[in-house]
């Protein structure tokens, strides 16, 4: 699989602006024809510039944001005011600036029991989703990042998850290779069922994981996802294409 030229951007700010423009256009289309739109957000180093760019785009767009429900692709099970919280970051830099009411926020609860947190997250998504694929709730769009090891959401290399039931949209994560060790993530079933998946890849030391992913290497989580579906939209900045120095 080759990386198309339109996927490449000179830096994180340009990448964030391009993805934000595309998401605004996507939301215009989705909200025109649906009563509920479901979006799953991610954290990572690109999240902040992306949230800021998306806020600027959506503040000036006649989009019916009252139809949009915001979920998470994964969460570290920490309080929302913890700097590690994906929901805390999204709320502070996107949802609150856009005056999205709390009834349209769907954070993953930061419970001590990740199995229970995953079940609650799954139930919340099922209540908001009109479409199902093999009983897996279908998100309209999942936004992902990619780590230096190729992980997406909290799906790490050589670190299998155990969904609480076969068609679960969320699963607990124990002993994650990156702290915090306890998390909840979207499952492979949810990622393959989603209508759209976009991956925003920014930052250094990612060239090897990206190269292996583009070869659809199933040992790399992004590579596995690209093997499972051929319609992933990639946004990549030039720093991610550079070979690690030294």
N, C-alpha and C positions, 0 to 999 in steps of 0.2 A: 504494500500500500504506500503510495506516494503522498507527500504533504502538498496540497494545492497551494499555489501562490497567494490566493486570497485568504488563506488561513494564517499567513505570517504578518507580523506587525513589528515596527521598529522598537517598541518598548512597552512596559506595562500600562502606561497611561493611554497609549494608542490602542492597545488591545482592549482595555476597559471601555473606551469610548465606542469602539466597533461593536463589542458585545452588547453594550447598553442600547445602542441604536437599533440593533437587530431585535433585542428583546422588546423594546417599545413597539416596533412594527409587528412583532408576533402577538403582543398583547392586544393591539388594536384589532387584529383579525380574530383572536380567540374570544375577546369580550363582546364582539359584535354578534357572535352566534351561540354563546353559551350562557347559562345562568351561573355556573361555577367554573372557575379556572384554578387549577392547582399547580403551584410552582414549588420546587424544592431547591433551597439555597445551600451553598457550601461556605466553609471558611477558607483559611489559607492566606498566603501573602497577597494574592490578587484580590481578595474579598473587599478590602477597604477602597482601593481605587475604583473597583467595579461598582460598589454600592454608591459611591459619590457620583460617578458618571450616570448611573441609572436614576438616581434622585434628580439630577439636573434634567435628564430626558423626560421623566414622567411628570415633573412639575409643570411642564409646558405642553403636555399632550392631552387631548380630549379623550382620555381612556377611562373606562368605567372601572376604576380600581375597587369599587365596592363589590365587584364580582370575583376578585382575585384572593385566593387563600394561600398563605405562605407557610410552607413546611421546610424541613431541614433534610439534607441528604445524610447527615450524620451529626452526632453531638458527643462532646466530652461531658461526662456526668458531673458537672460542677455547677455551682449557683450561677444565675444569669449575670450577676455583677462581677464574676470572675473574668479576668482578661482572656482565659482559655475558652470561654463560652461562645460557640458559634451563634446561638440565638442572641446573646447579649450584644455581640457585634452587629448583627443584622438589625436588631431593634434600634440601637443607638444611631446607626449610620444610614439606615434605609427606611425602616417601617415607621419610626417616630417622625423623621423629617417629612415623610409623605402623609402623615396623619392617618395611617392605617389603624382602624380600631382593633383593640385586643381580640375581639371575636373573630378576626381574620388572621391572627397569629396562631400558629400551631407548633409551639416548642415541644421538644422531647423532654419530659419531666426529669429533672436531675435527681433521681431516686438512688438510694443505696443499692437497690436490687435492679440490675440492668435487664433481667428477664421481664420484670414487671414494667419497667420503663418502655421496653420494646413493644410489649403487648398494648400498652396505652397508646403509644404512637401509632401502632397499626390500626387500632380502633378509631382514633381521631381521623386518620386518612380515609378509612372506609366510610365514615359518616359524610365526608365532603366529596366523595368521588362518585361520579355517575356511571363510569365505565369500568369493567373488570375484564381481565384476560386470564382464563383458567382460575378464576376466583382471586386473582391478584389485583389489587386496586391499581388503576392506570393513572399516573400523573401526566399532566399535560406537558410539563417540561421539567427536566432535572438539570441543574447546573452543577458541574463538578470542577474540581481542580485536580492536579496530579503532583504527587510528592517526588522527591529525588529517587525513591525506590520504585516509582511507578504506581504507588497506591492511589486509589480513588475512594472518595468518602472515607470510611474506616475499614476498607477492604485492603488488607496488606498482603504482600507476597508470603507464601508459605505459612499463612495464618488463617486457616479455615474458620468459618463462622458456623454456628448451630442455630438456625432459625427456630423459634418456639413452636412452629407448626409448618407443614409443607408449603402453604401458599402465603406465608407471612411476608409483609412488605418491609418489616424492620426486624433486626436481630441484635442480640447483645454481643458485645465484644469484650473479652477478658484478656488481660495481659498483652495489650496492644504494644507493638514494638516502639511506638512513640508515646511519651507521657501526654496527658493522663492515660493510665492503662485501661480504665473502665469506660466503655463507650457504648453507643447504639448507632447502628448504621442501616441504610437501605440495603436490602438483600439483592443478590444477583437476579432473582425473579422480578423484583420491582424495577430494576434498571433495564431489563429486557422488555418488560411490559410497557414502560413509559412511551408516550407518543413521541417525545423528542428528548435527546440527551446532547447537551453541549458541554465541552470540556475546555476550560481556560487554563493554559499552561504558561506560567511565568516564573522567571528566576533562574539563577545559575545552577549548574551541576545536575541538569535533567536530560542532557543530550543522550546519554546511554539508555536511560529508561524509555525516552521517547522513541529512539531508534528501534529498540526491541519491540515497543508497542506497535509501531507502524509495520513491523514484520509480523504482527499478530501473534507474538510469543505468548502462549497461555500462562506462562510462569509469572508474567508481569500483569497486574490487575487491569491496567488500561489495555494492554494487548489482548487479554481475555475478552474484555468488553468489545473491542473492535472485531474480534473473531465472532462474537455472538450476534452482532448487528452491524450492518454496513452503512448506516445512515447517521453516524455520529458526526456532529459538527465540531471541528477543532479550531481553537484560537490560540496561537503560539507567538510569543515574543522572541526576538532574536537572541536574547540571553539564554533562552532554553535550548537553542540550537548550537551553542558554543561548547566545544570540548573542554572538559575539566582541565585546568592548568596544573602543571607539575607532574 
